[in-house]
């Protein structure tokens, strides 16, 4: 039996797809993939507004208000509150909507905006949606009250106003970091390559090195953690072709003490000159629990980091895609001409879920305790076959999922799904 409670499950549009609006597991609350939808027709009527009065009120502010209000209601129903959020992730298809969302968020959260990551993606799962929001919170009590760590030299963009580094119990959460200068007017000097300096380093290596050494490291250390104690990192690249050079720098810092890793492409970041953004979280040195790296040789070609990292009751997998030593698995390559039947996506997701199931078992956990799964896809048409595969694996249980369309190409040609999973380990 699963050790998680699905919060406010709902069927999408009268279909057989059951979406878990949230998950409660132990002292954790996870809310994944929230858009301003009514779950029946698409965007909620109050967000769309009256067609004859398109300028009656700020459209995108209504969307942000709707999402924040829904999340506040869901967390309150479980005995939590918005002051116990420890992380938020946001995806947008259009940079022009970000400020409206941030105003909606700040109107409710006031001076407590937890570590945040905002990036641009090509398309969201609901037609007309401009914001996809995920949130992690802890229940009050037990020494889990979130508190800012205030790292030196880690600037915060004025309009966002998020907390750069947050301590909650044994964990330290770090907001998405770019190599920006303090004024957000450009790249910080150590990460900057003058355009006329043709071979004075490369942008991706300079920016990655700076982020790790001058942003992630001090942000973790301010909370009593370190790179060595990192559990999971998410990396967004504006050009996925920078992946090999990024990994070379990344592994020079994390090779001997890796953390779970997800790397996907993004359409854009808050600073035009930035080509990378990274968020991370880790364990405090004085934590009662320890970091445990999970080995699973069978999935070595399906991921960029270790199979998974366990820290207390959280098991974080590195993102998985359906690849072997030669690229996309044969079943995916062989059925490429049947993509409109969902055949390649079916084979991709079955391979991903089989590997994820094995990784969980190797850790002594169960995939039925899924806390969240983010699908980064090259084509939203693959989402339905992917969710059908989840239904088979979870025996019809609601799925705490999100899905966004990333820029092309994907990291592995022929693979259209990158799945990022967190699992509860009671």
ChimeraX attribute file (.defattr): number of C-alpha atoms within 10 A of each C-alpha:
attribute: neighborCount
match mode: 1-to-1
recipient: residues
	/A:1	6
	/A:2	14
	/A:3	15
	/A:4	20
	/A:5	16
	/A:6	20
	/A:7	21
	/A:8	13
	/A:9	17
	/A:10	17
	/A:11	14
	/A:12	16
	/A:13	13
	/A:14	11
	/A:15	8
	/A:16	13
	/A:17	19
	/A:18	20
	/A:19	23
	/A:20	24
	/A:21	22
	/A:22	29
	/A:23	26
	/A:24	21
	/A:25	23
	/A:26	15
	/A:27	14
	/A:28	19
	/A:29	25
	/A:30	24
	/A:31	25
	/A:32	28
	/A:33	27
	/A:34	20
	/A:35	26
	/A:36	27
	/A:37	21
	/A:38	14
	/A:39	16
	/A:40	13
	/A:41	13
	/A:42	18
	/A:43	18
	/A:44	17
	/A:45	12
	/A:46	14
	/A:47	22
	/A:48	17
	/A:49	16
	/A:50	11
	/A:51	8
	/A:52	7
	/A:53	8
	/A:54	11
	/A:55	10
	/A:56	10
	/A:57	11
	/A:58	12
	/A:59	16
	/A:60	21
	/A:61	19
	/A:62	18
	/A:63	25
	/A:64	26
	/A:65	20
	/A:66	18
	/A:67	21
	/A:68	23
	/A:69	13
	/A:70	15
	/A:71	21
	/A:72	14
	/A:73	13
	/A:74	19
	/A:75	25
	/A:76	12
	/A:77	12
	/A:78	13
	/A:79	9
	/A:80	20
	/A:81	18
	/A:82	20
	/A:83	19
	/A:84	22
	/A:85	26
	/A:86	28
	/A:87	26
	/A:88	21
	/A:89	19
	/A:90	19
	/A:91	24
	/A:92	24
	/A:93	23
	/A:94	16
	/A:95	17
	/A:96	11
	/A:97	17
	/A:98	25
	/A:99	15
	/A:100	17
	/A:101	24
	/A:102	18
	/A:103	17
	/A:104	22
	/A:105	20
	/A:106	17
	/A:107	12
	/A:108	15
	/A:109	15
	/A:110	12
	/A:111	12
	/A:112	19
	/A:113	22
	/A:114	29
	/A:115	25
	/A:116	24
	/A:117	23
	/A:118	22
	/A:119	23
	/A:120	25
	/A:121	24
	/A:122	18
	/A:123	26
	/A:124	22
	/A:125	18
	/A:126	18
	/A:127	11
	/A:128	14
	/A:129	21
	/A:130	24
	/A:131	26
	/A:132	26
	/A:133	22
	/A:134	22
	/A:135	22
	/A:136	21
	/A:137	25
	/A:138	26
	/A:139	20
	/A:140	16
	/A:141	10
	/A:142	8
	/A:143	9
	/A:144	18
	/A:145	16
	/A:146	22
	/A:147	19
	/A:148	18
	/A:149	21
	/A:150	17
	/A:151	20
	/A:152	12
	/A:153	12
	/A:154	20
	/A:155	20
	/A:156	18
	/A:157	14
	/A:158	10
	/A:159	11
	/A:160	18
	/A:161	18
	/A:162	23
	/A:163	24
	/A:164	27
	/A:165	30
	/A:166	28
	/A:167	26
	/A:168	22
	/A:169	18
	/A:170	21
	/A:171	27
	/A:172	31
	/A:173	30
	/A:174	30
	/A:175	28
	/A:176	27
	/A:177	24
	/A:178	28
	/A:179	31
	/A:180	26
	/A:181	19
	/A:182	15
	/A:183	12
	/A:184	16
	/A:185	11
	/A:186	15
	/A:187	20
	/A:188	18
	/A:189	12
	/A:190	13
	/A:191	23
	/A:192	21
	/A:193	19
	/A:194	12
	/A:195	9
	/A:196	7
	/A:197	9
	/A:198	9
	/A:199	9
	/A:200	12
	/A:201	13
	/A:202	14
	/A:203	20
	/A:204	22
	/A:205	18
	/A:206	18
	/A:207	25
	/A:208	24
	/A:209	20
	/A:210	21
	/A:211	22
	/A:212	20
	/A:213	13
	/A:214	17
	/A:215	24
	/A:216	28
	/A:217	19
	/A:218	22
	/A:219	31
	/A:220	30
	/A:221	20
	/A:222	20
	/A:223	26
	/A:224	20
	/A:225	25
	/A:226	20
	/A:227	23
	/A:228	19
	/A:229	24
	/A:230	27
	/A:231	28
	/A:232	25
	/A:233	21
	/A:234	19
	/A:235	19
	/A:236	25
	/A:237	23
	/A:238	20
	/A:239	18
	/A:240	19
	/A:241	13
	/A:242	16
	/A:243	18
	/A:244	11
	/A:245	14
	/A:246	21
	/A:247	18
	/A:248	13
	/A:249	18
	/A:250	16
	/A:251	13
	/A:252	10
	/A:253	16
	/A:254	16
	/A:255	15
	/A:256	9
	/A:257	15
	/A:258	22
	/A:259	30
	/A:260	26
	/A:261	24
	/A:262	22
	/A:263	24
	/A:264	20
	/A:265	28
	/A:266	24
	/A:267	22
	/A:268	26
	/A:269	21
	/A:270	16
	/A:271	16
	/A:272	12
	/A:273	16
	/A:274	22
	/A:275	23
	/A:276	26
	/A:277	26
	/A:278	23
	/A:279	22
	/A:280	25
	/A:281	27
	/A:282	27
	/A:283	29
	/A:284	25
	/A:285	17
	/A:286	10
	/A:287	15
	/A:288	10
	/A:289	15
	/A:290	15
	/A:291	19
	/A:292	16
	/A:293	20
	/A:294	20
	/A:295	15
	/A:296	18
	/A:297	10
	/A:298	12
	/A:299	22
	/A:300	17
	/A:301	16
	/A:302	24
	/A:303	23
	/A:304	17
	/A:305	24
	/A:306	23
	/A:307	30
	/A:308	30
	/A:309	26
	/A:310	25
	/A:311	23
	/A:312	18
	/A:313	16
	/A:314	18
	/A:315	30
	/A:316	28
	/A:317	28
	/A:318	27
	/A:319	30
	/A:320	29
	/A:321	28
	/A:322	31
	/A:323	23
	/A:324	15
	/A:325	9
	/A:326	9
	/A:327	18
	/A:328	21
	/A:329	20
	/A:330	15
	/A:331	16
	/A:332	24
	/A:333	15
	/A:334	12
	/A:335	16
	/A:336	16
	/A:337	12
	/A:338	12
	/A:339	14
	/A:340	11
	/A:341	14
	/A:342	19
	/A:343	18
	/A:344	27
	/A:345	29
	/A:346	22
	/A:347	21
	/A:348	28
	/A:349	26
	/A:350	20
	/A:351	22
	/A:352	23
	/A:353	21
	/A:354	13
	/A:355	21
	/A:356	24
	/A:357	17
	/A:358	19
	/A:359	24
	/A:360	24
	/A:361	13
	/A:362	15
	/A:363	20
	/A:364	11
	/A:365	21
	/A:366	22
	/A:367	22
	/A:368	19
	/A:369	22
	/A:370	24
	/A:371	30
	/A:372	24
	/A:373	19
	/A:374	20
	/A:375	26
	/A:376	25
	/A:377	23
	/A:378	23
	/A:379	17
	/A:380	18
	/A:381	17
	/A:382	24
	/A:383	25
	/A:384	14
	/A:385	20
	/A:386	22
	/A:387	20
	/A:388	17
	/A:389	22
	/A:390	20
	/A:391	17
	/A:392	11
	/A:393	16
	/A:394	16
	/A:395	10
	/A:396	14
	/A:397	18
	/A:398	22
	/A:399	26
	/A:400	23
	/A:401	25
	/A:402	24
	/A:403	24
	/A:404	25
	/A:405	25
	/A:406	26
	/A:407	22
	/A:408	17
	/A:409	15
	/A:410	19
	/A:411	18
	/A:412	16
	/A:413	12
	/A:414	19
	/A:415	22
	/A:416	30
	/A:417	30
	/A:418	28
	/A:419	25
	/A:420	23
	/A:421	22
	/A:422	23
	/A:423	23
	/A:424	26
	/A:425	23
	/A:426	16
